[in-house]
């Protein structure tokens, strides 16, 4: 999946709801699922911010 392309399309069509990852990377540690989802949400948030600032 091309995440940047997908986010651009969501923005073009006016999608304003939650974007949730379906699969997350395997991460070791105390709370692997929580950390993995946090990583994915941070990645999505960073891409959205970069789009808003015109960087991508």
C-alpha angles and dihedrals in degrees: 000000000000100000096188092050091047093050091049090053092048088053093047093054093045098248106172104171135096120303109207128184115239097201128024132198120265108256127178124223143075097316106016097170094046092048092046093051091045089053092051094047090049091051092050091046091051092051092049091049091049090050092050090052092049096245094125 
